[in-house]
Amino acid sequence: MFAASFKMNKLAAVTFLCSFTVLLAIIWIFFAFGVFQPETAQVENLGKYSLKVSDKEETTAFFRQFGLNVDFTNCVQREIIIPEKFDSLYEEYNNLQKSQGLDLSKHKGQNAQQRIYPIITDNRQEYYAVLIVIRDKVVGGHLNTGGIDEPLLNFLGDKA
């Protein structure tokens, strides 16, 4: 059996504890503020899909995963804050997100960008794709016709 012992003076012990505490705080901040966001999500009907939307090319690829073609020239963007506490409406909306492999509850209280893209279709019906984006990755979104009473659909075109 091998045993080792060592002496540490008080200054070294305090320095070690402070350094360790700072390291833990940095790791917690990275996770709490979504710095380590996944680059893919998985959904049963589609499998694994990319969440990257840092530029037009990646955004086009994101929508093509779902068979969608969007109009970039008429895209509307605005800053939003995902609520700290979800009411019943937001819980229902988050269930829609979960149906496509996403979960907004991991981003409560965070700033995000909402991007609304008109979808280019063969018929005259207007459809919109709404993305909720944090650090160039999709964290939520839906499809709809823009009508107040119209149901929101996931990216696959299904209701939650």
RASULRA-V583669 format. One record per residue. RES is the residue in three letters. PHI is phi in whole degrees, 0 to 359 (999 if undefined). NEAR is the number of other ideal C-beta (glycine too) atoms within 8 Angstrom. Layout:
# RASULRA-V583669
{{RES PHI NEAR} {RES PHI NEAR}}
This chain:
# RASULRA-V583669
{{MET 999 2} {PHE 241 3} {ALA 232 4} {ALA 232 4} {SER 223 4} {PHE 209 4} {LYS 255 4} {MET 231 6} {ASN 284 6} {LYS 298 5} {LEU 297 6} {ALA 295 8} {ALA 296 9} {VAL 296 8} {THR 299 8} {PHE 299 9} {LEU 297 8} {CYS 296 8} {SER 298 8} {PHE 296 8} {THR 296 8} {VAL 297 8} {LEU 299 8} {LEU 298 8} {ALA 297 8} {ILE 296 8} {ILE 299 8} {TRP 299 8} {ILE 298 9} {PHE 301 9} {PHE 285 9} {ALA 295 6} {PHE 258 7} {GLY 71 12} {VAL 296 8} {PHE 266 5} {GLN 274 10} {PRO 293 6} {GLU 264 7} {THR 222 8} {ALA 228 11} {GLN 227 7} {VAL 222 11} {GLU 304 3} {ASN 286 4} {LEU 243 9} {GLY 91 5} {LYS 280 6} {TYR 222 13} {SER 283 9} {LEU 252 13} {LYS 284 10} {VAL 217 13} {SER 284 5} {ASP 211 6} {LYS 299 6} {GLU 297 6} {GLU 293 12} {THR 294 11} {THR 301 9} {ALA 297 10} {PHE 301 14} {PHE 293 12} {ARG 295 9} {GLN 302 10} {PHE 252 10} {GLY 75 4} {LEU 251 10} {ASN 234 6} {VAL 244 13} {ASP 264 9} {PHE 285 8} {THR 291 4} {ASN 249 7} {CYS 288 11} {VAL 247 6} {GLN 235 7} {ARG 206 6} {GLU 275 7} {ILE 226 9} {ILE 237 8} {ILE 287 12} {PRO 302 9} {GLU 293 4} {LYS 239 5} {PHE 267 9} {ASP 277 7} {SER 298 5} {LEU 294 6} {TYR 290 10} {GLU 297 9} {GLU 296 9} {TYR 296 12} {ASN 292 13} {ASN 298 9} {LEU 298 14} {GLN 297 13} {LYS 297 10} {SER 292 9} {GLN 240 11} {GLY 81 7} {LEU 244 11} {ASP 205 7} {LEU 289 15} {SER 297 7} {LYS 286 7} {HIS 238 12} {LYS 304 11} {GLY 80 7} {GLN 269 10} {ASN 286 6} {ALA 214 14} {GLN 248 10} {GLN 259 12} {ARG 239 11} {ILE 245 11} {TYR 244 14} {PRO 293 11} {ILE 268 12} {ILE 276 6} {THR 234 6} {ASP 281 2} {ASN 264 4} {ARG 274 3} {GLN 293 6} {GLU 272 7} {TYR 232 11} {TYR 229 12} {ALA 251 14} {VAL 246 12} {LEU 249 13} {ILE 250 14} {VAL 236 13} {ILE 231 12} {ARG 49 7} {ASP 63 7} {LYS 229 12} {VAL 289 12} {VAL 247 15} {GLY 187 14} {GLY 157 10} {HIS 198 12} {LEU 243 13} {ASN 199 12} {THR 265 8} {GLY 90 7} {GLY 284 6} {ILE 296 3} {ASP 267 3} {GLU 280 8} {PRO 289 5} {LEU 274 10} {LEU 240 12} {ASN 283 13} {PHE 296 12} {LEU 273 10} {GLY 87 7} {ASP 256 7} {LYS 282 7} {ALA 292 9}}
